[in-house]
Amino acid sequence: MAGSLIPYDDRDGQIWMNGKLVPWRDAKVHFLTHALHYGSGVFEGMRAYNGNIFKLTEHSQRLIDGCKTMDMKIELSLDEINHACLETLKASGLKDAYLRPLAWRGPEQMGVAAQGTKIHFAVAAWEWPSYFSPEMREKGISVVTSRWRRPAPDMAPVSAKACGLYMICTLSKHEAERAGHNDAMMHDYRGQVAELTGANLFFVFNGELHTPTPDCFLNGITRLTVMDIARSKGIKVVERAIMPEELKKADECFATGTAAEVTPIGNIDGQVYKVGPVTRLLREEYEKLVRAPAEAQQKKAG
């Protein structure tokens, strides 16, 4: 995974925090912040290409929706969240960047009950070229099945990009990397194929694009974008329950996400996949779309 050895709390720049830009190193929260103790936060991941934040409004709306799911009353409007993201990007001086908006419960109340907490909001932007190395994106990443499963919709707020839902992702990815793999594939509570630790999954069967139904994990914005691209290219898209034993019949496999973009998968549990024509086409078309002028993106979306 691409990244920097510079600690994330010791960098130059500015972070938009509770209504204003503050120096990067001053963007701090108190030890008794509710989100730190109970995971009560909702975040987003956005990418800017050529100075434009791709699908900014969709990401901001998903954050608002996630806050509602988490019973967090965020006072900012959709336009205000968009503005905060744009101001953060502008202050960074970057044209290509990753942005992390986060809403969280503050230190105003401590305990499981948190009705007295204030909902805080911040946005940071930094340079993050690729979630996986260029080599991995070309030959395909190595994936192993995790022992952790995605919970049922009545067990967790699965439709929200909530901080607490990623604890099992961290555990899964750590175990995968210790075993020499790049990421982990998670099944759901029924034993069906679900997703990677931070990306959605697609499989190519006989020229058709198949993807798990997102009924207990995040229906990613990149996922939906790639599905639209595939349909526009005449590729049939099938959302359905996918069982682990089916994967040996797949011709191609790839992952999608704001951070991962479109990343080929070279093997899952030792089952090898080629980086085939469907994966390459969709990756190329996605890269063209995100780097197109904002007006062109809106035209295609319409």
N, C-alpha and C positions, 0 to 999 in steps of 0.2 A: 504494500500500500504506500502510495506517495505521502510524504509528510515532511515535517521539519523537526530537527532536534531542538530548536528553540522552544522553551516552555511557553505555553499559551498565555501565561499570566505575566510574561516579561517581554513584551514587544512594544514597538513604537506604533503610533496611530491613535485612532479614536473609536469608541464604542458608543452607540446611541443607547442611553439608559434612562428610563423614566422621564422622557420628554426632552432630553438634550444630549448633545455629544459631550463625552467626558474623556480625558486622557486614558488610554488603554489600561495602564497599570493602576488606575484609580477605580476601575469598574469592579467593585467588590460588594459582597453581601455578608451579612452577619452570620456567625456560627450557628445561631438558633433559627436560621431561615427554615421554614416549614418544609420546603421542597428538598432541602438537604437531608432531612431526617425521614421524610415520608414519601418522597418521590412525586410530590404534587406539582408537576410542571408539564407544560406542553410546548413542543418545539417544532421548528420547520428546518428544512434544508433547501436552499435555493442556489442556483448558479447564475452568474452573469457572464454573458458572452458579448464581446465587442461593446461593452458598456450597457447592454440591455439585460435586465433580469428576466430569465425565461419563465413565463407563466406566473408572473408575480402575483396577480390577483387571485389565481387559483390556490396558490400556496397560502396567501394571507387569509383567504376565506376558510381554508382547511384548518388553520390555526384557531380561528374564531369558533368554528364548529367543534374542534377538539376541546376548547375551553368550556363550551356549553356541556359537552359530555362529561367533563371532569368537575362540573359544578363550580367553575371558576368564572366569576363575572368580570370580564375584561372591559375596561371603560373606553378603550380605543375603538374607533370605527374602522371599517375596511380601508377607507382612504387614508386614515391616519397611520395605519400599519404600513400600507404601501409607501407613504411618504417617509416614514422612519427608515425603511429599507433602502430607498433611493438616496436619502441623505447619508446613510452609512456608506453606501457604495461610493458616492461622490467624495466623501471625506477620505476614503481609503486611497484614492488616486488610481485604483485598479480598473482595468477594462474587463479582464477575465478574473472572476473571483467566486469563492464560495461564501454564502451568507448563512448565518445561524440566528434567526429570531427565536426568542424564548420568553414565554410567559410563566410566572411561577408565584407560588404563595410565599409571602415574606415572613418576618419574625414577629409579627404583631400578636400571634397566638401560638402556643405550643401544646401539642397533644393531637390525638387522632382527629377530633373535631376541629374544624378550621374556619368556621364562619366569620371569625373576627379578623382574619388575615387580609392584607391588601394584595391585590394582584399586580405584580411588578412586570415590567416588559423591557427587554433589551434586544439589540441587534449588533452582531459583530460581522466583519467581512475580512477575509484573508485570501491569500493566494494558495490554491490547492489544485494543481494541474490535473491529476488523475488519481482516483481512489486506488486503482491497481496500476502497476508499472506498465509501460508500453509493451514490454515483452509478454507480460501475462495477458494483456488485452489482445495480443496477436495470436498466441498459441492456445489461449484458453486457460482459465484458472483451474486449480485443483480443489475439489470440494469433497467433504466427508459428512455423513449424516450425523446430526447431533442427537444426544440422548434426551435433550430438552424438547418439549412440544409446545406449539402454540395453543393457548387456552381457548375454551369455548366462549361464545359471546356472552353467556350468563356467568362467566367466571372472571372476566376482566373487561375494561372498556376498549375493546379491540379496534374500534373504528377511529380512535384518537391516536395521534402521534405523541403518546404520553411517555414521560421519562421512565416511569417504573416498569413499563413493558419491555425495556431494553436490557434489564438485568440478565435475563436468560440468553440474550444475544451475546453479551460480553462473555459469559461463561462458555457459550458454544464456540465463539470465535477463538478464545484462548486455547481451548482444548484442540481445536482444529489446527491452529498454528503450531502448537507444541508437537503435533503429530506430523508436521511437515506439509500441511495443506494451506491454502489461501483463505478458505472460508468454510462455513458449515451450512448444510441444508437442514431445515427444520420441518418435521412433520407436524400435523395438527393433532388435536385431541382424539381424532378418529383414526389416526394412523395414515392419513392422506398426505401427499406432498403439499407443502405450504409455500415456503420462501427461503431465501438465504437470511443471514442475520440482519441485513440492512438493504435488501433488494428483492424485487419480485422475480419470478422464474417463468421462462418460456421454453417450450420444446417443439421441435419440428418433427411431425409424423407424416411421411409421404407428401411433403410439400405444404401441409397445413400447419398453422400455428396454434398450438394448444397451450393453455395456461390455467393454473388452478383458480377456482372460483374464490374471490376474496371475501368469504363470509366470516372469517375469524382472524384476519390479518389485514394490513393496510392496503387499500386499493390505490396503488401509487399513481402519481400524476405522470411520471415517466412511463409507467405501464400503460396508462390510457393513451398517451401520445403515440407510443409504438404500435398499439393496436389500430389506431386511426391510420397511421402510415401504412401498415400492412394491408388494411382494407383498400386504401387508395391505390395500392400496387396490385390489386387483384388477388391477394393472398387470403384464403379463408381463415378466420379466427374463431377458435372454439374455446369457450370458458367451461370448464367441467371439473369434476372430481378426478384427480390423477393419483393412481396407486403406485407405490414404490416399485412394484414388480414390472410396471409398464416401461420404466425408463430404459431398460435394455433394448427396447424396440425403437427408441427415438433416434433420428438421424443427426440432429443438431440440438444444442442447448445453449441458452444465454440468460443473463441476468440484466435487470433494468433498475435504475434508480437515479435520483438527482446526483448523488456522489458517484455511483458506479457507471452512470450513463448507459451505454449498451456494451456489456462485457461478455465475450464468449466464455463458455465453460468447456474445458478440455476433458475433464473426467469427474465422475461422481462415484465414490466408493470403488474406484478402479475401473469402472465402465468408461471407455474412451469414446469421445465425440469429436468429430471433425468440425473445424470452423468453416461451415459450409456457405453456400450461396445466399440462403435466406438470411442468415445471421449477418453476413457482410453487407447485403443490400440494406437491411434495416438499420445497421450501424451507420452506414454512409448517409442514408436519408435523414436519420436523426441528427447527425452532426451538421448536415446542411441546413436543417430547419432551425436549430438553436442558434446558428451563426447568421441567419438571415436577418435583414432589417426588421424592426418591430412591426412595421406596416405589412410586410410580407407574411409574417407569422400570423397576424390577425386575419389576413385575407384567407390563408390556408385553413385557419380555425373556423372561419365562417363558411 
